[in-house]
Amino acid sequence: MRSFNFFQNYKKLLVPDVVLLLTHIHESRGEQALFIESCAETLSRLVEIARIQSTEASNAIEGIHTSNERLKRLVLDKTKPYTRNEQEIAGYRDVLTTIHESFDYIHPKPSVLLQLHRDLYKFSGSSCGGHYKNCDNVIAETDEAGNKLVRFQPVQAWETPEYVEQLCSSFTEALASNDMDPLLLIPMFILDFLCIHPFNDGNGRMSRLLTLLLLYRAGYIVGKYISIEKLIEESKVTYYEALQLSSCGWHEGTNDYAPFVRYTLGIVSAAYREFSRRVRILATESLSKPERISELIKRTPGQITKKEILERCPDISLVTVQRTLAELQKSGAILKLGGGRYTSYIWNSQKN
C-alpha cells in the first residue's frame, strides 16, 4: 500500500516561488479579516453571489447544467429540483451551505467524507451516495476524434476504505504537528483524494467542497465571498494539466506535488485579489449607483463586461447598468468593444 508522507513531501515544496505565493496569501488574509470585522453586513451580498457562482461552476465542470433563472432559484432554495441535473445541483448547494455554516465542526475523516457524499446525492436518490466505489474506475478523457484515453488508474475498489483511512489519519497528524503550513498540506491532501478516486461518481465536486472545507478550517475563508470553484472552472485546462503532472508516479510514491500545489495556491491568491477589488467597489457606497459603475470601470485594468459589472455590484439592477453604460458611452467616458455576447467596455483614458 502506498504511504502518505506529508512530512517528507512538504520539505520539497519550500522553494522561492511557492514561498512567495504563501506570503501573499498570508498578507491578504490579514487584510480580509480587518474588513470582515468592520463590514460584515455589507459582505452578505458577496456571500450570496459566491454561493450561486460556486454551485454553478463546480457542477458545470462535470457537465451538469440548468438555466440561469432555475439555478438562482435553486441556490436560494425557492424551488424544488425537477431534473436529475437540478437534483445534483441542489445537493451541492446543501453541502456547500453545511460547510459555510459548520466548518469548525466538520473534521476530515472517512465517516464525514461519506456523510458529505451522501448529502450530495440526497435529492437524486442515487444508490452511490454515501458509499465508496464498488467497482474499479478510471480517470479518462475523450480526444477530438472521440477516442477515450485513460489518464490515470485510481486505487482499486477493494483497497479504497483503507486508503481513505490512512490519508485522513496522516493529514490530521501533519496538521497537528503545527510545523507545516496548512496551505501546502491542503492541496497535497486533495491530490491524494483525487488519485484514490473513492466514489463511483462525484469525486471532482467532492474535491472542491473539501478544498473549501479545509481552507475554512485553516482560517482562509475567502471562498465564502469569492467563488473558488468559478476560478477553477475558468482555468480548468490548467487545472487538469496540473493534476496530470502531479499524479504521475503517484502509486509508486514518486509523484511531484508541486504543480498541483502551485495551481491551488494561485487560485487562492487570485480569490484574495478579487476580494480586494470588490471591497474597493463596496467602499464607494456613498456614491450613487451610476457613479459606482463609472468608478468600477475606471479602476478596472483593461476591459470589463456587463456581466462582470453585475457580479461585482449585485445590488444594482440590469436596467441601471444598461442605462449608465449608454450614458457613459454617449459622453465618451468609456469605449465599447466588440458586439453581441462579446461586448465589453474600457475606460477612455485619453478623454478622462
N, C-alpha and C positions, 0 to 999 in steps of 0.2 A: 504493500500500500504506500502511496506517495505521502510524504510527511509535509507538514506546513510549518516551515521555519521562518517565522516573521522576523525574528531577531537577526538572523544571518542576511536575509534579503534586504532588510531595512538599511543596513550599512552601505549597500551598493547604490542606494538611491540618493545619498548625500553628495550630490555633485552641484557645481555652481548654479546652473540654470534652474534646477529643481529648488534649491535653497532660495533663490531669488523669487520664485513663484510663491513659496511658503511665506516669505517676508511680506510680500504684497497682500496676501490674504489675511495674515495676522493683523496688519495695519488697518485693512478695510473692515475687519470685524470690529475693531475698537471704535472706528468712526460710526459704523452702523448702530452699535449699542447705544451711543450717545443720542443719536437721532430717535431711536425707538423709544427711549425713556421720555423724551420731551414731546413726541408727536405720535403717540400710539393710535389715537383715533383717526388721524389723517391717513395713516398707513393702511387702515382697513380696506380702502379702495384697492390698494395694490394686492392685498391678500386675495380678494375676490377674483381679480383678473388673472392672477397667477394660478389659482385653482382651476379656472377654466382652461387656460393655456396648457397647464401640466397634464390635465386629463385628456385633452385633445391630442397633444403632441406624442405622449407616451403610447397611446393606442394607435395613432396614425403610423408610427414606426413599424407596427406589426400589421398594418393594413386594415385596421378597424376604424370605420368612419361612420358619421351621421351628419345631418345638415347642421349649419352653424346655429340656427334657432333651436333645434332639438337639443344640441349639445349644451347650450347655455341653460336651457330649462332643466335638463338632466342634472347638471352640476349644481344648480341652485335648488335641486330636489323639488321642482314644481310640476313634475310629470312622472309617469311611470314608464319604464323601458318597454318597448314593444318588440323590437327585432333582437336577434342574437347579438349583433354589434352593440346595440344600446344596452343590453343586459351586461355585457362585459365593461362597457364604459361606466355604467352605474356602480359596478363592483369596484372598479379602480377608484371612482370618486369616494366611495365609503372607506376604503383602506387608506387613501390619502388623508381623509378627514381624521381618521383614527390616529394616524401618525402626527398630524398637525396638533391635535389636542392632547395626546397622551404619550408623546415620545419618551418622556422621562421614565415611564413605567414599562416600556416595551424593550425587553432585553434580547440581544441577538443570540438566540438559542434555538435548537431544532423545533421544539414544540411551538414556539412563537412563529417561526417561518411557516410551519404548516397551518397555523391559525390564520395568518395573513393571506396565505394562498387560498385557503377555504373561502374567506370572505371575498376574494377577488372573483370567485365564481358563484357566489350565493344567489344571484339573480338568474343565472343561466341553467342551474340545476345540473351542471356537468359533474359527472362522477369523478373527474380527475381532481377537482378542488379539494385541497387539504390532504392530498396523498402524494407520496413520492411516485416517480415513474414506475410503471410495471413492465416496461419493455425498453430495450436499448434504443437510444435516439442519436441523431447526428445533427451537427450544425452545418447546413448546406446553403448554397446559393445557386441561382439559375443564371446562366450567361445569356447573351443576346440571341444566341441560336436556340435557346430553350433547353440546353443541356444542364442537368443538375450536377453540381460539383460539391463533393464533401470537403468542407473547410476544416472541420475538427471533429474528432470522435470522442465524445464525453465519457465519463465514468459509466461502467456497466450498471444496469438497474439493480442487481443484487448487492452491489457494493455501496450504493448511494447513501443509505442511512448512516453507515459507519463514517463515510467521508464527510458528510454534513456535520456529524457529531464532532469529529476531530477538527474540522475547520472552525466551528464556533468556539470550541474549547481553546484552541491555540490563539485565536483572535482575542478572546476575553483575557487570556493570560498576558498577551502582549500589551493590551491596553492597561491592565492593572499594574504593570511594571512602572508606568509613568516616566519611562526613559525614552519613549518614542512618540513622535508627533502623530496624532490620530489622522491627520490629513494624508499621511503616507500609508498608514495601515488600512484605511478605508478602501481605497481603490485596489489594494492588494487583495483584500477580502472579496470585493465584488468580482474581480477577475477570477479568483478561485471558484466562487459560486457559479459563475457562468461556464467555467470549464467542467465543473461537476454536472451542470445542467440537470438539477434534481427532479424536475417535473416533466410530465408529458407535454404540457403547454403552459405558457405564461412566464417562462424564465426571464425573458427580456424585461417585461413590465415589473416583475418582482425585483429584478436587479436595480431598476431605477427607484422603486419605492424604498428598497433597502439602503440605497445611496443617500436618499433624503433622511431616512431614519437615523443612520449612523452619523451624518453631518450634524443633525439637530442635537443628538445626544452629546456630541463633542463641542457644542456651543456655536456651530456655524449654521444659523437659521435663515440665511439669505434666500433659500429656496421657498420660504413662505411668501416672499414678496416679489421675487423674480423667478420665473419658471425655468428650472434647470433642465427639465425634460424638453422644453421648447428649444433651448440652446443645443441640446444633444441632437434633436431632430434636424435642426438647421445645419448641423455638421456631421450628419450620420455617415457620410463616406469616410471621413477622417476617423470617426468612432470605430467603424468596422475594421479599418486598416490598423488602428492601434490595438484593437482586440486580437486581430490575427497575429500581429508581430509579437505580442506578449504571451500568447498561448502556445507558440512554437516551442516544443520541448517540455511542455508542462507535465506530462505523465512521467518523464524522467527526472523532473525537478531541476532542469537546466534552463528553464524559460527566463526571459528578461522582463521584469515587471515595469521597467522604466517607460516604454511607450504609452502604456495604458495609464500609468500614474501621471505622466506629463499631460496627457489628454484630459484627465479628470480635473487636475489642478487648473488647467487652462479654462475649463468650463466654469469652475467655481470662481476663479478670478474674474472672468467675463461677467458673471452674475453680479458680483460686487460692483463692477464698473457701471453696469446698467442700473443698479440700485442707486448709486451715487448720482447718475444722470437724472433719474426720476425724482429723487429727493430735491434736486435743484429746481425742477419744474414745480413741485409741490410748494417749494418755498416762495413761489411767486403768486400765491393765492390772494394776495392783496390787490393784484391786478385784475382787470376784467377778463372774461373768457377770451375774447378776441386778442387782447394784449398777451395773454399766456400762450396762445397759439403762435403769435408772432415771435415771442421770446424763445419758444421751443425751437422753431425753425432757425432762428438766428444762432442759437447755441449749438445746433447740430452740425457737426463737420460733414460736408458732403450732402447727399440727397436724403430726403425723408418722404415717405408715402402717407397717404391719408389714413391708411390702416394703422400705421405706427403712431400717428398723432392721436388717434382714438384710443390706442392701447396705453399711451403714456398720460393721457388726460381722460380717464374713464368717466368723469363727471360731466364732460362736455358732449353735447348731442351731435349727431352726424350733420344735422341741418346747420348748426352753428359753425362747425368745422368747414363745411362746404361754402357757406356764405363768407366766412373770414378769408378762406383761400382765394375766392373770387375777388374780394376787395383788395387783398394784398397784391394779387397778380395785376389788377387794374391800375394800382398805384405805382407798380414797378418795384415794389419792395421784395418780391420773390419772382423766381423764374419757374415756369412749368416745363418739365422734361418728359418726353415720351408721350404716350397716349393710351387710352383704354385701361386695362388692368395693370399696365406697366407704368402708369403715370406717377411721377414723383415731383418734388419741389425742392428748390435750393434758394438760400438767401442771396439776394443780389448785392454783393459786397461793393460793386462799383458805384451803386447809386446811394448806398447807406453808409 
